Amino acid sequence: MTQPTPTAAPPALLNITLGVMLALMLGWFFHIASGVLVPMVLGLMISYVVMAVGRVSEVVEIGWRRNLRVN
């Protein structure tokens, strides 16, 4: 009696399996990390708004000083 020779899985099956595994791992990661990621993203958005307001106020202040010096 002879042993059957093992054959490799087709590449398409391997790709599908790895894709499903990656999707499950990423989904689980985002489920666990949502308590940290959501506040972190909101904090970044707030910091960008504060920086933009600072730049706008700096431009307005420089223009006001320029007009003051001309007089």
PAZARO-626906 format. One record per residue: residue in one letter; x negated, y negated, z of N, C-alpha, C, CB in turn. Coordinates in steps of 0.001 Angstrom, whole numbers, padded with zeros to 6 digits, always signed. Glycine has a CB too. Layout:
// PAZARO-626906
AXYZXYZXYZXYZ
...
END
This chain:
// PAZARO-626906
M-000841+001172+000000+000000+000000+000000-000895-001247+000000+000962+000009+001222
T-000617-002191-000899-001452-003384-001012-000782-004574-000332-001739-003706-002488
Q-001608-005436+000176-001103-006657+000816-000787-007695-000275-002150-007227+001850
P+000319-008450-000117+000584-009509-001108-000415-010660-000912+002061-010035-000983
T-000836-011211-002006-001785-012316-001911-001027-013608-001591-002599-012464-003233
P-001547-014389-000636-000849-015637-000306-001005-016650-001446-001392-016231+001022
T+000062-017361-001698+000032-018395-002739+000274-019749-002080+001102-018114-003855
A-000264-020768-002673-000088-022114-002141+001312-022619-002476-001164-023075-002704
A+001816-023481-001598+003125-024076-001847+003026-025048-003015+003657-024795-000581
P+004103-025211-003747+004075-026174-004854+003830-027594-004319+005408-026120-005659
P+003122-028431-005062+002836-029797-004587+004100-030606-004309+001989-030532-005609
A+005161-030391-005067+006402-031143-004849+006985-030827-003474+007435-030822-005953
L+006962-029556-003083+007475-029174-001775+006621-029780-000658+007519-027645-001644
L+005316-029766-000853+004424-030363+000131+004681-031857+000267+002968-030111-000250
N+004856-032552-000852+005126-033992-000815+006442-034307-000123+005143-034559-002224
I+007463-033524-000399+008764-033742+000248+008647-033505+001747+009846-032813-000360
T+007970-032427+002126+007810-032109+003550+007037-033209+004281+007090-030760+003718
L+005941-033654+003693+005150-034712+004327+005918-036032+004379+003831-034906+003577
G+006692-036334+003355+007506-037553+003350+008562-037543+004440+008172-037731+002003
V+009222-036400+004606+010229-036279+005662+009585-036389+007038+010984-034947+005537
M+008434-035758+007217+007728-035846+008502+007324-037292+008809+006478-034938+008492
L+006805-037998+007800+006404-039384+007998+007602-040262+008345+005707-039915+006750
A+008726-040046+007671+009932-040821+007969+010409-040557+009398+011052-040483+006964
L+010364-039310+009826+010772-038989+011193+009832-039619+012226+010816-037472+011385
M+008529-039572+011952+007573-040162+012900+007745-041674+012989+006133-039824+012489
L+007913-042331+011838+008099-043782+011856+009414-044162+012539+008067-044341+010426
G+010460-043414+012264+011744-043678+012916+011652-043519+014419+012815-042754+012370
W+010998-042464+014869+010831-042252+016308+009981-043355+016922+010195-040881+016580
F+008910-043766+016230+008052-044846+016727+008854-046133+016880+006855-045072+015780
F+009628-046500+015854+010401-047739+015936+011511-047633+016976+010996-048086+014572
H+012055-046455+017191+013067-046276+018237+012453-046503+019614+013691-044865+018156
I+011270-045943+019838+010596-046096+021130+010080-047522+021303+009434-045093+021256
A+009507-048107+020243+008842-049408+020354+009785-050591+020163+007734-049494+019347
S+011070-050352+019956+011976-051472+019702+012049-052418+020896+013370-050954+019363
G+011854-051915+022102+011871-052776+023283+010696-053725+023324+011882-051942+024531
V+009638-053424+022585+008460-054292+022550+008414-055084+021249+007175-053465+022714
L+008777-054461+020136+008639-055106+018832+009606-056267+018650+008852-054096+017732
V+010841-056126+019098+011825-057197+018908+011406-058467+019635+013204-056748+019397
P+011040-058434+020926+010572-059666+021568+009283-060210+020955+010360-059423+023041
M+008418-059328+020482+007174-059788+019875+007454-060542+018580+006236-058604+019609
V+008340-060041+017749+008688-060725+016497+009377-062047+016790+009595-059836+015620
L+010267-062070+017767+010923-063331+018125+009914-064339+018650+012017-063090+019173
G+008956-063893+019440+007918-064789+019940+007078-065364+018821+007030-064066+020920
L+006737-064542+017825+005984-065043+016680+006780-066079+015901+005590-063894+015763
M+008071-065828+015715+008898-066784+014986+008972-068113+015735+010308-066217+014765
I+009116-068064+017046+009180-069291+017836+007855-070035+017763+009539-068979+019299
S+006740-069306+017819+005440-069982+017749+005238-070646+016395+004304-068990+018016
Y+005708-070030+015299+005601-070660+013989+006434-071942+013926+006046-069684+012894
V+007602-071930+014522+008449-073128+014532+007777-074238+015339+009849-072807+015119
V+007201-073894+016486+006529-074900+017314+005328-075486+016564+006073-074280+018664
M+004567-074648+015862+003425-075146+015102+003882-076066+013970+002606-073975+014537
A+004965-075720+013296+005470-076558+012205+005950-077902+012738+006612-075846+011457
V+006639-077899+013865+007097-079157+014463+005893-079997+014873+008017-078888+015689
G+004849-079374+015386+003642-080102+015760+002977-080750+014566+002667-079181+016444
R+002932-080038+013447+002331-080626+012243+003149-081793+011725+002190-079574+011149
V+004472-081643+011736+005334-082725+011258+005209-083939+012171+006806-082258+011181
S+005195-083733+013470+005089-084863+014389+003726-085529+014278+005336-084409+015828
E+002682-084758+013954+001357-085348+013773+001337-086248+012549+000290-084254+013644
V+001968-085823+011471+002025-086632+010256+002815-087905+010511+002653-085837+009097
V+003918-087807+011219+004730-088983+011523+003946-089930+012418+006061-088577+012197
E+003227-089407+013391+002460-090241+014312+001342-090969+013570+001879-089391+015454
I+000652-090295+012653-000423-090927+011902+000141-092052+011038-001165-089890+011030
G+001275-091809+010403+001902-092864+009599+002306-094045+010446+003114-092325+008867
W+002789-093809+011629+003193-094896+012515+001977-095689+012961+003952-094351+013735
R+000872-095026+013272-000348-095721+013677-000909-096547+012516-001403-094713+014175
R-000833-096038+011313-001357-096756+010160-000586-098049+009976-001280-095891+008888
N+000730-097992+010072+001537-099199+009946+001247-100172+011080+003021-098846+009923
L+000965-099674+012259+000692-100534+013401-000625-101261+013211+000670-099722+014696
R-001629-100602+012659-002942-101218+012476-002917-102291+011375-003983-100142+012138
V-002102-102110+010370-002039-103094+009285-001523-104410+009824-001141-102595+008128
N-000570-104389+010735-000012-105637+011268-001053-106254+012119+001296-105411+012067
END
